[in-house]
């Protein structure tokens, strides 16, 4: 009978010192004494099987493949949650989102979820002498009070309060209003002739919606019953109601260009000093509406072409770093906020044109789910000056541990209480350790938690629906405890009844984590 890893059941659960490595000391012995630049590229809804370096055959991602060959491709890496807001919250704060009640998928008019008094990853880099930026999708709230933002004036509470020197962001997602970019706390290109109003409760008098005015949906139409049939912007209906915007409104086909150009500008402006950039693309999240120059690049329609568009952004970053001569001392970490979803609200033929492509690769489940496809994500780390090329690592890693891991790199002093759930595993990120952390905790859409070790996956009991009809996704919810042998990628056979001692040990981890 298999046993849970011995170190998991003994010292690692009792002594936080087990997580400390001497990697930060080693970092001072590198060829270059200069601080490395750090770029986290966070894709949106990019699945484990969506990149050619992870086995995709029907879509080519040469720039990501090039990045992969420059460093380490991780095969057992996990987001902290199977949806965007809690996943991103965990990465930036080092705290599990399920410890708070206000970290579910955020509306576009949500207040700041990361509060100014919290110490963030951006704070840490800024205090270490880095220029810091957040560019692209945000989805963690803005302003101090939900629903009471004045979008026509500077927001009193924003990313400048949590460590970012510069930001150019989408308030939430492409399918939620307001459909404008926020730059340094105010709407970019604000049009005084078209003041912005936003509501998630009721429409504004006289404003068309996708439900009432389908003839105005000249770019994309919503899938039935998904709720993406409210205010119309750029011929696409959204979630939520919006009035005004004028010249500030985005065009979906230009979003990738806008995000990328602002990222490149930040790099160029700060290339002579160390910088940290949190770069969050939007391409693969609905509504998928790639620029015309990418359409037809795959046989999978907008979703496949959006992956190609994302790959282009990666290529632009790589070529700019090389032209500036800073590529060798720049750490790039590419990952995704959660697993993939095919039909998530728009009739873009993603299901019909999927063909043999498997967005989750060999994994069971997708975005929203407790199964591996919900949280196991692509994860590539490069640092040409210090990481050996063309490695593959089976180390168990979680995005929530990035905070403490980068703290090890920087030899940073953190305030008491900062990143309480993050554990330092810098040695895993640079390929010195192929084991990683003893376990990771994962959260599905319904706040059902799982424990993942190298060998096992435990999903706690839940009375929620086992199937999400609208998105054609298995949720992983089950009234009985589930245990899977993870030497097999596909979670096919629940063996909890045959291994009660393993179930008990993994349940004790959840109990311990919840008691903190």
C-alpha positions in Angstrom: 0.0 0.0 0.0 1.3 3.4 -0.9 2.0 5.8 1.9 1.8 9.6 2.0 5.3 11.1 1.7 7.0 10.7 5.0 8.2 14.2 5.3 4.7 15.5 4.7 3.4 13.7 7.8 6.2 14.8 10.2 8.5 17.8 10.3 7.1 19.7 7.4 3.7 20.1 9.0 5.3 21.2 12.3 8.3 23.4 11.5 8.2 26.4 9.1 12.0 26.3 9.0 11.8 23.4 6.6 10.7 25.9 3.9 13.9 28.0 4.2 16.6 27.4 1.7 20.0 29.1 1.1 19.0 30.1 -2.4 19.0 33.8 -1.5 22.6 33.4 -0.4 23.5 31.7 -3.6 22.0 34.5 -5.6 24.8 36.8 -4.4 27.4 34.5 -6.0 26.0 34.9 -9.5 28.1 36.1 -12.4 26.3 39.5 -12.3 25.9 41.4 -9.1 23.0 43.4 -10.6 19.5 42.8 -9.4 17.6 40.9 -12.0 14.5 42.3 -13.6 11.4 40.2 -13.0 8.4 39.9 -15.3 5.4 37.7 -14.4 3.3 37.1 -17.6 -0.1 36.0 -16.4 -2.2 34.6 -19.2 -6.0 34.4 -18.8 -7.8 31.1 -19.1 -4.8 29.5 -20.8 -5.0 25.7 -20.3 -2.3 23.2 -19.6 -2.7 21.8 -23.1 -3.0 25.1 -25.0 0.7 25.6 -25.8 2.8 23.6 -28.3 5.6 23.2 -25.7 2.9 21.4 -23.5 1.8 19.1 -26.3 -0.7 21.2 -28.4 -0.7 20.1 -32.0 -3.3 22.3 -33.6 -1.9 25.7 -32.5 1.7 26.8 -32.7 3.2 29.1 -30.1 6.8 29.6 -31.3 7.6 32.5 -28.9 6.5 30.6 -25.8 8.4 27.6 -27.1 11.5 29.7 -27.4 11.0 30.9 -23.9 10.5 27.4 -22.7 13.8 26.3 -24.3 15.6 29.1 -22.5 14.7 27.8 -19.0 12.5 25.4 -17.1 9.1 23.9 -18.1 7.2 22.8 -15.0 4.7 20.0 -15.4 3.2 20.0 -11.9 2.4 23.7 -11.3 -0.8 25.0 -9.8 -2.8 28.2 -9.4 -4.3 28.6 -5.9 -7.9 28.7 -7.4 -9.7 27.6 -10.5 -11.0 31.2 -11.1 -9.4 34.5 -11.7 -10.0 36.8 -8.8 -9.0 34.4 -6.0 -6.1 33.1 -8.0 -4.6 36.5 -8.6 -5.3 37.6 -5.0 -3.3 34.6 -3.7 -0.4 35.3 -6.0 0.0 39.0 -5.1 -0.7 38.7 -1.4 0.6 35.2 -0.5 -2.7 34.6 1.3 -5.3 32.0 0.3 -8.4 33.8 -1.0 -10.8 31.4 0.8 -9.7 32.9 4.1 -11.8 36.0 3.2 -15.4 36.3 2.1 -14.9 39.0 -0.5 -12.6 37.3 -3.0 -15.1 35.6 -5.3 -15.2 36.5 -9.0 -15.3 40.3 -8.9 -17.7 42.6 -10.8 -16.1 45.6 -12.6 -17.3 48.0 -9.9 -16.0 46.0 -7.0 -14.0 47.9 -4.4 -10.3 47.1 -3.9 -10.0 43.5 -2.7 -6.4 43.9 -1.8 -6.5 46.5 0.9 -3.9 49.3 1.1 -2.8 48.0 4.5 -1.8 44.6 3.0 1.8 44.1 2.1 2.0 42.9 -1.5 4.5 41.4 -3.8 4.7 44.8 -5.5 5.5 46.4 -2.1 8.3 44.0 -1.6 9.9 44.7 -5.0 9.4 48.4 -4.6 11.1 48.4 -1.2 14.0 46.4 -2.8 14.6 49.3 -5.2 12.6 48.1 -8.1 10.3 50.2 -10.4 7.0 48.4 -10.4 4.1 48.1 -12.8 0.8 46.2 -13.3 -0.4 46.1 -16.9 -3.4 44.4 -18.4 -6.2 42.6 -16.7 -6.6 43.4 -13.0 -9.9 41.9 -11.7 -9.2 42.7 -8.1 -11.3 45.8 -7.6 -10.8 49.5 -7.6 -11.8 52.3 -5.3 -12.9 52.1 -1.7 -16.6 51.3 -1.9 -18.2 48.8 -4.2 -20.5 50.4 -6.7 -19.7 54.0 -5.7 -16.7 54.7 -7.9 -16.6 58.0 -9.7 -15.2 56.9 -13.0 -14.9 60.5 -14.2 -12.3 61.5 -11.6 -9.2 60.0 -10.0 -10.0 57.0 -7.9 -9.2 57.6 -4.2 -8.0 54.0 -3.7 -6.0 52.1 -6.3 -2.9 50.2 -7.3 -0.6 53.0 -6.3 -1.6 52.2 -2.7 -0.4 48.5 -2.9 3.0 49.0 -4.3 2.7 49.7 -8.0 4.4 52.8 -9.3 2.6 52.6 -12.6 -0.5 50.8 -13.8 -2.5 50.5 -17.1 -5.2 48.0 -16.4 -8.7 46.7 -17.2 -10.8 47.1 -14.1 -12.1 43.6 -14.4 -12.3 41.4 -17.5 -13.2 41.9 -21.2 -16.7 40.6 -20.6 -17.5 43.0 -17.7 -18.1 46.8 -17.7 -16.6 49.3 -17.5 -14.9 48.7 -20.9 -12.1 51.3 -20.4 -8.5 51.2 -19.3 -7.4 52.7 -16.0 -4.1 54.4 -16.1 -2.5 55.5 -12.8 -5.9 55.7 -11.0 -8.0 57.4 -13.7 -9.7 56.4 -16.9 -7.3 56.6 -19.8 -8.3 59.0 -22.6 -11.3 60.1 -20.5 -13.9 61.7 -22.7 -15.6 64.6 -20.8 -18.4 64.7 -23.4 -19.4 61.2 -22.4 -19.3 60.8 -18.6 -19.2 57.2 -17.5 -21.8 55.5 -15.3 -21.7 51.9 -14.2 -24.2 49.6 -12.5 -24.5 45.9 -11.8 -28.1 46.3 -10.6 -30.1 47.9 -13.4 -29.8 49.4 -16.8 -29.7 53.1 -17.5 -32.8 54.5 -19.3 -32.5 54.3 -23.1 -29.3 52.3 -23.2 -29.4 49.3 -25.5 -28.6 45.8 -24.3 -27.7 42.5 -26.0 -31.0 41.1 -24.8 -33.2 43.8 -26.1 -31.2 44.9 -29.2 -29.5 41.8 -30.7 -29.4 43.6 -34.1 -26.6 45.8 -32.6 -24.3 42.8 -31.9 -22.2 43.1 -35.1 -19.0 41.5 -33.6 -20.1 38.7 -31.2 -23.3 37.4 -29.9 -23.7 35.9 -26.4 -24.4 32.2 -25.8 -27.9 31.6 -24.4 -28.4 31.9 -20.6 -24.9 33.0 -19.7 -25.7 36.5 -18.7 -23.4 38.2 -21.3 -26.4 40.1 -22.8 -26.4 43.4 -21.0 -24.6 46.6 -22.1 -23.2 46.7 -25.6 -19.7 48.0 -26.3 -18.0 47.6 -29.7 -20.8 45.4 -31.0 -20.4 42.9 -28.1 -22.8 42.7 -25.1 -21.3 42.4 -21.6 -22.1 41.6 -18.0 -23.3 44.7 -16.2 -24.6 48.0 -17.4 -22.6 51.0 -18.6 -23.4 54.4 -20.0 -20.9 56.8 -21.7 -17.2 56.3 -22.2 -17.0 57.8 -25.7 -13.4 57.9 -26.9 -12.2 56.0 -23.8 -14.0 52.8 -24.7 -11.8 50.0 -25.9 -12.0 48.1 -29.1 -11.6 44.4 -28.3 -9.5 43.7 -31.3 -6.9 46.3 -30.1 -6.7 45.2 -26.4 -3.6 43.0 -26.9 -1.8 45.8 -28.9 -2.6 48.3 -26.2 -1.5 46.1 -23.3 1.7 45.1 -25.1 2.6 48.6 -26.2 2.3 49.9 -22.6 4.4 47.0 -21.3 7.1 47.7 -23.9 7.1 51.4 -23.0 7.6 50.6 -19.3 10.5 48.2 -20.1 12.1 50.9 -22.3 11.7 53.6 -19.7 13.1 51.5 -16.9 15.7 49.3 -18.6 18.6 51.0 -16.8 17.2 50.1 -13.4 15.7 46.9 -11.9 12.0 46.6 -12.6 9.2 44.3 -11.6 6.3 44.0 -14.1 3.0 42.1 -13.5 1.8 41.7 -17.1 -1.6 40.2 -17.5 -2.9 39.4 -20.9 -6.6 39.1 -21.8 -6.6 37.3 -25.1 -8.1 33.8 -24.3 -10.7 35.1 -21.9 -14.1 35.8 -23.4 -15.1 37.7 -25.4 -12.4 36.4 -27.7 -12.0 38.9 -30.5 -8.4 38.9 -31.8 -7.0 41.5 -34.1 -7.6 40.8 -37.8 -3.9 40.0 -38.4 -4.2 36.9 -36.2 -7.5 35.6 -37.5 -7.3 32.4 -39.5 -3.9 31.5 -38.0 -5.5 28.3 -36.6 -8.5 26.1 -37.5 -10.0 26.7 -34.1 -11.5 30.1 -34.7 -11.3 33.0 -32.3 -10.0 30.9 -29.4 -7.2 29.3 -31.3 -6.3 32.7 -32.9 -6.3 34.3 -29.5 -3.6 31.9 -28.3 -1.5 32.9 -31.3 -2.1 36.5 -30.4 -0.9 35.8 -26.8 2.2 34.2 -28.2 2.9 37.3 -30.3 2.8 39.4 -27.0 5.4 37.1 -25.5 7.6 37.5 -28.6 7.4 41.3 -28.4 8.6 41.1 -24.8 11.5 38.8 -25.6 12.7 40.8 -28.6 12.5 44.1 -26.7 14.5 42.7 -23.8 17.2 41.5 -26.3 17.4 44.8 -28.2 17.9 46.6 -24.9 20.6 44.1 -23.8 18.8 43.1 -20.6 17.5 39.7 -21.6 20.1 37.7 -19.8 19.5 39.3 -16.5 15.7 39.3 -16.7 13.6 36.6 -15.0 10.5 35.7 -16.9 7.8 33.6 -15.3 4.9 32.7 -17.6 1.8 31.1 -16.2 -2.0 31.2 -16.3 -4.5 32.3 -13.6 -6.6 29.0 -13.9 -7.5 26.3 -16.4 -9.3 26.7 -19.7 -12.9 27.0 -20.7 -14.3 26.7 -24.2 -17.8 28.1 -24.3 -17.9 30.7 -21.5 -20.6 33.1 -22.7 -20.2 33.9 -26.4 -21.1 32.1 -29.6 -17.6 32.2 -31.1 -17.6 28.6 -32.4 -15.0 27.6 -29.9 -16.8 24.3 -29.2 -17.6 23.5 -32.9 -14.0 24.2 -34.1 -12.1 22.6 -31.3 -11.3 19.5 -33.3 -8.7 17.3 -31.7 -7.3 20.1 -29.5 -7.5 19.4 -25.8 -7.2 22.7 -23.8 -6.5 20.8 -20.6 -4.2 18.3 -22.2 -4.3 14.9 -20.4 -6.1 16.4 -17.4 -9.7 16.0 -16.2 -11.7 19.2 -15.7 -11.4 22.8 -16.8 -11.7 26.3 -15.3 -14.0 26.4 -12.2 -13.4 22.7 -11.4 -11.7 20.9 -8.5 -10.2 18.5 -10.9 -6.6 19.1 -12.2 -7.7 20.9 -15.3 -9.0 23.7 -13.2 -5.8 24.6 -11.4 -2.8 22.8 -13.0 -1.4 25.4 -15.4 1.5 26.1 -17.7 4.5 27.4 -15.7 7.8 28.4 -17.4 10.7 30.1 -15.7 13.7 31.6 -17.5 16.8 33.5 -16.3 19.5 33.1 -19.0 22.2 34.3 -16.7 21.5 31.8 -14.0 19.1 29.0 -15.1 20.2 26.1 -17.3 18.4 25.9 -20.6 15.9 23.2 -21.7 14.9 21.7 -18.4 11.7 20.0 -17.4 10.8 19.9 -13.7 8.2 17.7 -12.0 8.5 19.8 -8.8 5.2 20.5 -7.1 4.8 24.3 -7.2 2.0 26.7 -6.4 1.7 30.3 -7.4 0.9 31.3 -3.8 4.6 30.4 -3.0 6.0 33.0 -5.5 5.9 35.8 -2.9 8.2 34.1 -0.4 10.3 32.6 -3.2 11.1 36.0 -4.6 11.7 37.2 -1.1 14.4 34.6 -0.9 15.9 35.9 -4.1 15.9 39.4 -2.9 16.9 38.5 0.7 14.0 40.7 1.6 12.8 41.6 5.1 9.1 41.2 5.3 6.7 42.8 7.8 5.1 40.6 10.4 2.0 39.0 9.0 3.0 39.5 5.3 2.2 36.6 2.8 1.0 34.3 5.6 0.4 31.3 3.4 3.4 31.6 1.1 6.4 29.3 1.4 9.8 29.9 -0.1 10.8 27.4 -2.8 13.3 29.5 -4.8 15.5 26.4 -5.3 12.6 24.7 -7.2 12.1 27.7 -9.4 15.7 27.7 -10.5 15.9 24.0 -11.1 18.0 23.1 -8.0 15.2 21.0 -6.4 12.9 18.7 -8.4 10.5 18.0 -5.5 9.0 21.3 -4.6 6.6 21.9 -1.8 5.0 19.1 0.3 1.4 20.0 -0.7 -0.7 22.7 -2.3 -4.2 23.8 -1.5 -6.6 24.5 -4.3 -10.1 26.1 -4.5 -12.8 25.6 -7.0 -15.6 28.1 -8.0 -17.8 26.9 -5.1 -15.0 27.3 -2.5 -14.6 23.5 -2.2 -10.9 22.8 -1.3 -8.5 20.2 -2.4 -5.1 19.0 -1.2 -2.5 18.0 -3.8 0.7 16.2 -3.0 3.2 14.7 -5.3 1.4 11.4 -5.2 -2.2 12.1 -4.2 -5.1 14.5 -4.8 -7.9 14.8 -2.1 -11.1 16.7 -2.8 -13.3 17.4 0.2 -17.0 16.5 0.2 -19.5 18.9 -1.2 -23.2 19.0 -1.9 -22.8 21.2 -5.0 -23.8 20.1 -8.5 -21.3 17.7 -10.1 -21.8 19.2 -13.5 -21.8 22.8 -14.8 -24.3 22.6 -17.7 -23.7 26.1 -19.2 -19.9 25.5 -19.7 -20.0 21.7 -20.1 -17.6 21.3 -17.2 -17.3 18.8 -14.4 -17.2 20.7 -11.1 -15.5 18.0 -9.0 -18.2 18.4 -6.4 -19.2 15.2 -4.7 -20.9 14.5 -1.4 -18.3 11.8 -0.7 -14.6 12.3 -0.1 -12.5 11.8 -3.3 -8.9 10.5 -3.4 -6.9 10.0 -6.6 -3.6 8.5 -7.4 -1.7 11.3 -9.2 0.8 8.9 -10.8 -2.0 8.9 -13.3 -2.8 12.4 -14.8 -6.5 11.7 -15.3 -8.5 11.5 -12.1 -10.6 8.6 -13.1 -11.0 6.3 -10.1 -11.9 7.5 -6.7 -9.9 5.3 -4.3 -10.9 7.0 -1.1 -12.7 3.9 0.3 -9.5 1.8 -0.3 -7.1 4.3 1.5 -8.8 5.7 4.6 -5.5 6.4 6.2 -4.4 8.6 3.3 -7.7 10.4 3.3 -7.4 11.1 7.0 -3.9 12.5 6.6 -4.9 14.8 3.8 -8.0 15.9 5.8 -5.7 16.8 8.7 -3.8 19.1 6.4 -7.0 21.0 5.5 -8.0 21.1 9.1 -4.7 22.5 10.1 -4.8 25.1 7.3 -8.3 26.2 8.2 -7.3 26.7 11.8 -4.6 29.2 11.1 
